[in-house]
């Protein structure tokens, strides 16, 4: 569902995929080839939210305040990004939380279930884990870098082959 707030409508690229059960409200930009999956909430009622080109926001995730996903970033199932930035090709794992003012660096990974606390800088190419999230290892895994491309293709497949039943 796309819905305006205070006279501002979401701006969704023609090539983006937004599942019909997702809720996208207000000052939200969804870039080319980006995808927003089932039951996701992106609520742009208190700052602009940007889902960059090729980025994906997976099932049940929440983006609020002035969140930004740079190109080909991934936000995993049930994760929360609140007033924070996830850099290009970075990945926020399932059920992870990234809080106000945090910045997840390019190609970094926030492990599933982790909490990146306010104003934290996650260095590029670093795996962080725990609560609060702390650096655990360097990341250099081409499969992780390809995650967003897989979701671009998957969103195209859904757009082309899914049909509403009942």
N, C-alpha and C positions, 0 to 999 in steps of 0.2 A: 504494500500500500504506500503510495506516495501522497504526502499531505503537506499543505502549506502551513506556516506558522507566522503570525504577525505580518502577513502579506508577502512573505518570502517563500518561494517554491524550490524544491530540490531541482538541481540541474544534472540530469543523467544523460550521458553520451548515448547516442543511438546504438553503438556497438557493445554497451555494457549490459550485463545480465543482472536483473534484480528479481529475485523470486517473489511470487505473488503473496507469500506469507511474511515477507520481510516488511518492516515498518521504517520508512525513511521520511523524516519530518524536517521541514524548514530549510535552514541555510546549510545545505549539503551539496557537494559536488562529487559525482561519481564519474570517473574518467573513462576514456576509451578502453574497451576490453576488460574492464574491471568487473568483479562479480560480488554480489551480495546474496548470501544463501538463506535457506529457510529459517524463519523465526528470529532473524537478526533484527536488532533495533539500532538505528542511527538517528539520534535526536539532536538536530541542529537548532536548538532553541536558546542556546547560551554560548554562541561562538560558532564560527564556520568549521565544518568538518569536511575534509578532503580525502577521498579515496582515489589515489592516483592511478594512472594508466596501468592496466594489468594487475592491479592489487586485488586481493580477495579477502572477504570477511565471511568466515564460515558460520555454520549453523549455530544459532543461539548467542552469538557474540553481541556485545554492546559497545557502541562508540558514543561519547557524549562530550560536551564542552568543545574546546577548539582542538580537536584531535586531527592529526594528519598522518595518512599512510602514503608514503612516497611510492614511486613506481615499483610494481612487482613485489610489494610487501605482502605478507600473509598474516592474518589474525585467525588463529585456530578456533575450533569449536568452543563455545561458552567462555571465551576470553573477554576481558574488559580493557578498553583503552580509553582513559579519561583525561582529557586536556593534555595529551602527550603526543610525541612524534615517533613514528616507526619508520626508519630510513629505508632506502631502496634495497630490495631483496632481503630484508630482515624478516624474521619469523617470530611471532608470539605464539607460544604453544597453548594447547588446550587448557582451559580453566586458569590461565595465567592472568595477572592483573598488572597493568602499567598505569601508574598514577601521575597526577598533575605535575607538569613541568619536566617529566622524564623524557629522555631521548635515547631510543634504541638505535645504535649505530648500524651503518650499512653492513649487510650480510651477517649481522649478529643473530643469536638465537636466545630467546627467553624460554627456558624449559617449562614443560607442562606443570601447572599448579604453582608456579613461582609468583612472587610479588616484587615488582620493581617499584621502589618507594619514590616519593615526591623528589623532583629535581635530580634524580640519579642519571648519570651519563653511562650508558652501556657502550663500551668501546667497540668499534667496528670489528667484525670477524671473531667475536667472543661469545662463548656459551655462558650464560648466567643461570643460576638455579638457586632455589631456596626462598625463604621468607625471613628477612629481606634477601632479595636475589644478590648473589655474589659471583664473581668470575670463577669459572671452573676449568675452562680449556679454550684453546683457540679452535675456530671452526674453519675447515676447508673441505667442504663436502659438496661436490657438484649436484648430487641429488637434491640437497636442500635448496641450492640455487635454482633448480628447475621446478620447484614446487609451484610457483606462480604460473609458469607456462602450462603446467598440467591443468591448473584451474581455468586458465583461459580456454583451453581446448574442452574441458569438461563443461564449462558454461555454454559453449557453442553447441555441444552435443545435447545439453538439456533444452536449449532454445529450439533446436531443430527436431528433437524426437519426443519431447514430453507432450502429453495431452491430458487435459483435465478430465477425470472420470467422475461420473455420478452427478 
